[in-house]
Amino acid sequence: MIHIVLREDFRNTVQGFLRHSTRGFDCVRILSYERLFARGRTPVGHYIFTDFDRLDPAAIEVLARLSDDLRARAPQVRILNDPRKVLERVPLLARLRREDLNRFDVTRLDAGERPDAFPVFVRSEDGCGGPETGLLRNLSELEAALEELHLEGRGLKRRIAVGFCAQRDDRGLYRKYGAMNIDGHIIPQHMHCSEHWDVKWANNFHDAGTAREEIEYIRTNPHRDALARIFRIAGIDYGRIDYGLVDGTVQTYEINTNPRLPRYGLNGNERTEQRRILIRPAMEEALRAIDKPLPSGPDVPLHSPEYTSVNSDLHRHPALHRMLRRLYHAMR
């Protein structure tokens, strides 16, 4: 059995995929961190840890120890996204810049640092809220944007400036690609196009030509080797990389360790259904490959009783999570 471990509020990223998977695909279960910490123990199995940007350092240390104990109990256990190895947004982007794999930099604003090159945009280093400013062309525009955020009640804590690095095509369209990694299986998932620099689903533009281009991208997986290298550097075995191409070179924007998997239900959108027909079997096959038999035995305990007792309250009050989530998004 494979346990995908995530925050209770974000289990919908996987639920739809499992609900619409093919008959007999029952090797994956969702386990919330809240339930895991409340129980203080967990069965021997294969584990995929996610949502690192929503966990505090104490929780990550507990997961690292748990990973060791699972492997000690059954050496053939697969741990995807080893808590000790995963690079989150800022260290990942900084590492890729140092290795000349990215052409842009990232700057921690709360440390008093300021970028050396522009344009940039400001965002929180955690979560998936996206840019909080437009493109800022110089230091004066950056300082003005930070002052505006301050007046809105949003300070510099955990905010970063990210260099803008993207390229339009002849029609003025930007492209952002998304590809999954499931234990070394690189699976292209989508290609978003937009006239806006911040390419996302909401402003996604497609016509017959770009729809065909997207299907060709999914079929041919043209950037497989480059993406596999970036995932290895990131220490991420399960997640979706969002990236663009500049002069044909992959530019990594982020790797989401708890991406929304395709639901696969028919929705009348021909482009979406064509993509899902290709993606679905590849994802299921990659997950099935992980699910090797393991010896049975007693549950493995978590070695942090103080942390477990504190977090048991979170498991008993899921409404608190929903309220905090709504508040978080209202402030974006």
C-alpha positions in Angstrom: 0.0 0.0 0.0 1.1 3.5 -0.9 0.2 6.3 1.6 0.2 9.8 0.1 0.6 12.1 3.2 -0.8 15.6 2.9 -2.5 18.4 4.8 -6.2 17.7 5.5 -7.3 20.9 3.8 -5.5 19.9 0.6 -6.6 16.3 0.2 -8.7 17.3 -2.8 -5.5 17.4 -4.9 -5.6 13.6 -5.0 -9.2 12.6 -4.2 -10.6 13.2 -7.6 -7.8 11.3 -9.3 -8.4 8.2 -7.1 -12.2 8.5 -7.4 -12.1 8.3 -11.2 -9.2 5.9 -11.6 -9.6 2.6 -13.4 -11.2 -0.4 -11.7 -8.8 -2.3 -9.6 -6.5 0.7 -8.9 -6.6 0.5 -5.1 -2.9 0.7 -4.2 -3.0 4.3 -2.9 -4.6 5.8 0.2 -4.7 9.4 1.4 -3.3 10.0 4.9 -3.5 13.5 6.5 -0.7 14.8 8.6 -3.3 15.7 11.2 -4.4 12.1 11.5 -0.9 10.8 11.4 0.3 13.0 14.3 -2.9 12.5 16.3 -2.6 8.7 16.1 1.2 8.8 16.8 1.8 5.6 14.8 1.4 4.4 11.2 1.4 1.1 9.3 4.4 -0.3 7.4 4.0 0.8 3.8 5.3 2.9 1.0 5.0 6.7 1.7 4.9 9.8 -0.4 5.4 12.9 1.8 4.0 16.2 0.4 3.1 19.8 1.4 6.5 20.6 2.9 5.8 24.3 2.5 2.9 23.9 4.9 4.8 22.1 7.6 6.9 23.5 10.4 10.5 22.3 11.0 9.4 20.2 14.0 7.0 18.2 11.8 9.6 17.7 9.2 12.1 16.3 11.8 9.4 13.9 13.0 8.9 12.7 9.4 12.6 12.2 8.9 12.8 10.0 11.9 9.7 8.1 10.8 11.3 7.5 7.4 14.4 6.0 9.2 12.1 3.7 11.3 10.1 2.5 8.3 13.2 1.6 6.4 14.6 -0.2 9.5 11.4 -2.2 9.8 11.4 -3.1 6.0 14.4 -2.1 3.9 12.4 -2.4 0.7 10.0 0.4 1.8 9.9 3.3 -0.7 10.0 6.8 0.7 9.2 9.4 -2.0 10.3 12.9 -1.0 12.7 12.1 1.8 12.2 14.9 4.3 16.0 15.4 4.7 16.6 15.8 0.9 13.7 17.9 -0.4 14.7 21.5 -1.5 11.9 23.9 -1.1 11.3 27.0 -3.3 14.1 29.4 -2.2 17.0 26.9 -1.8 15.9 25.1 -5.0 15.9 28.3 -7.1 19.1 29.4 -5.6 20.8 26.1 -6.3 19.6 26.0 -9.9 20.9 29.5 -10.4 24.3 28.5 -9.0 24.5 25.6 -11.3 23.6 27.8 -14.3 20.4 25.8 -14.9 18.2 28.9 -14.3 19.0 32.3 -15.7 17.2 34.2 -12.9 17.8 34.7 -9.2 15.7 34.7 -6.0 16.1 37.2 -3.2 14.9 37.0 0.4 13.4 40.4 1.2 13.0 40.0 4.9 16.8 39.6 5.2 17.3 43.1 3.8 18.5 41.7 0.5 17.6 43.4 -2.8 17.9 41.9 -6.3 20.8 42.7 -8.5 18.8 42.3 -11.7 15.3 43.2 -12.9 12.5 42.7 -13.7 11.2 40.8 -10.6 8.0 40.2 -8.9 7.2 39.7 -5.2 5.5 36.6 -3.7 5.4 34.6 -0.5 8.0 31.8 -0.5 5.3 29.4 0.8 2.2 28.0 -0.7 0.7 28.5 -4.2 -0.6 32.1 -4.0 1.4 33.3 -6.9 2.7 36.8 -7.6 1.6 39.6 -5.3 2.8 42.4 -7.5 3.2 43.1 -11.2 6.6 43.0 -12.9 8.9 45.5 -11.2 11.5 47.1 -13.5 13.9 48.7 -11.0 14.6 49.2 -7.3 12.4 52.2 -7.0 9.4 50.2 -8.3 10.2 47.4 -5.9 10.4 49.6 -2.9 7.1 51.3 -3.8 5.5 47.8 -4.2 6.8 46.8 -0.8 5.4 49.9 0.8 2.0 49.2 -0.8 2.1 45.6 0.6 3.0 47.1 4.0 0.0 49.4 3.9 -2.2 46.4 3.2 -0.9 44.7 6.3 1.5 42.4 4.5 5.1 42.7 5.7 8.4 41.3 4.4 8.4 38.2 6.5 8.9 35.1 4.2 8.5 37.3 1.1 10.9 37.0 -1.8 11.7 38.7 -5.1 11.9 36.3 -8.0 13.5 37.2 -11.3 11.2 37.2 -14.4 12.5 34.8 -17.1 10.2 33.9 -19.9 10.0 34.3 -23.7 7.1 35.1 -26.1 6.5 33.3 -29.4 5.8 35.1 -32.7 2.2 35.6 -31.7 3.1 37.1 -28.3 2.2 34.1 -26.3 4.0 32.9 -23.2 4.1 29.2 -22.4 4.3 27.4 -19.1 4.7 23.7 -19.0 3.9 21.3 -16.2 5.2 17.7 -15.8 4.9 15.2 -13.0 7.6 13.1 -11.5 6.4 9.9 -9.9 9.5 8.0 -8.7 11.5 8.8 -11.8 8.7 8.6 -14.3 8.5 12.0 -16.0 4.9 12.5 -17.2 4.0 15.8 -19.1 0.7 17.1 -17.8 -0.1 20.4 -19.5 1.1 23.3 -21.6 -0.5 26.6 -20.7 -0.4 29.6 -23.1 -1.2 33.2 -22.3 -0.6 36.7 -23.5 0.0 37.6 -19.8 3.4 37.2 -18.3 1.9 35.3 -15.3 0.7 32.2 -17.1 -1.9 30.3 -15.2 -5.0 28.2 -15.7 -7.3 31.3 -15.4 -5.8 33.1 -18.3 -5.0 30.0 -20.4 -5.4 30.6 -24.1 -5.7 27.7 -26.6 -6.7 27.4 -30.2 -6.5 24.4 -32.5 -2.8 24.9 -33.1 -1.7 25.2 -29.5 -4.0 22.3 -28.5 -2.2 20.1 -31.0 1.1 21.4 -29.7 0.1 20.5 -26.2 -0.8 16.9 -27.2 2.5 16.6 -29.1 4.3 17.8 -25.9 2.6 15.1 -23.8 3.2 12.4 -26.4 6.9 13.1 -27.0 8.0 14.2 -23.5 10.8 16.3 -25.1 12.4 17.6 -21.9 12.5 14.4 -20.0 16.2 14.2 -19.4 16.5 17.8 -18.3 13.5 17.5 -16.0 14.8 14.3 -14.4 18.1 16.0 -13.6 16.3 19.0 -11.9 14.1 16.6 -9.9 17.2 14.8 -8.7 18.9 18.1 -7.7 15.6 19.1 -5.8 15.5 15.7 -4.0 11.9 15.5 -5.1 10.6 12.1 -6.2 6.9 13.1 -6.4 5.7 16.4 -7.6 5.0 18.7 -10.6 7.5 21.0 -12.0 6.3 24.2 -13.6 8.7 25.6 -16.1 9.2 27.6 -19.3 11.7 27.6 -22.1 14.1 30.5 -22.9 16.2 30.0 -26.1 15.3 26.3 -25.8 16.6 25.9 -22.2 14.4 24.8 -19.3 13.8 27.5 -16.7 12.3 26.1 -13.5 9.7 28.2 -11.7 8.7 25.9 -9.0 8.1 22.3 -8.0 4.9 21.6 -6.2 5.1 18.5 -4.0 1.3 18.3 -3.6 0.0 19.1 -7.1 -3.6 18.6 -8.2 -3.8 15.4 -10.1 -6.2 15.2 -13.0 -9.7 14.0 -12.0 -10.3 12.3 -15.3 -14.0 12.7 -15.3 -15.5 13.6 -18.7 -16.3 17.3 -18.8 -17.2 17.9 -22.4 -13.9 19.8 -23.1 -12.2 17.9 -25.9 -8.7 19.3 -25.2 -8.9 18.3 -21.5 -10.2 14.8 -22.3 -7.5 14.2 -24.9 -4.8 15.1 -22.3 -6.4 12.9 -19.6 -6.6 9.9 -21.9 -2.8 10.1 -22.3 -1.9 11.0 -18.7 -4.1 8.7 -16.8 -2.5 5.3 -17.6 1.0 6.7 -17.2 0.3 8.0 -13.7 -1.4 4.8 -12.6 1.4 2.7 -14.0 4.0 4.7 -12.2 2.2 4.4 -8.9 1.6 0.7 -9.3 5.4 0.2 -9.9 6.0 1.5 -6.4 3.6 -0.8 -4.7 5.8 -3.8 -4.0 4.8 -6.3 -1.3 6.1 -5.6 2.2 6.2 -7.8 5.4 3.3 -7.3 7.8 3.9 -6.2 11.3 2.9 -3.8 14.0 2.5 -0.1 13.3 5.6 2.1 13.5 5.4 4.8 16.2 6.3 8.4 15.8 9.1 9.5 18.1 7.8 12.9 19.2 5.0 12.5 21.9 5.0 16.3 22.7 4.5 17.3 19.1 1.9 14.6 18.6 -0.2 15.7 21.5 -0.2 19.3 20.4 -1.3 18.4 16.8 -4.0 16.1 17.9 -6.1 19.2 18.5 -5.8 20.1 14.8 -7.1 16.7 13.8 -10.2 17.1 16.0 -11.0 20.6 14.6 -10.9 20.4 10.8 -13.2 23.5 10.7 -10.3 25.5 12.1 -8.2 24.5 9.0 -11.0 25.6 6.7 -11.3 28.9 8.5 -7.5 29.5 8.4 -7.4 28.5 4.7 -10.2 31.0 3.8 -8.4 33.7 5.8 -5.1 33.0 4.0 -6.6 33.3 0.6 -8.6 36.4 1.5 -5.3 38.1 2.3 -3.6 37.2 -1.0 
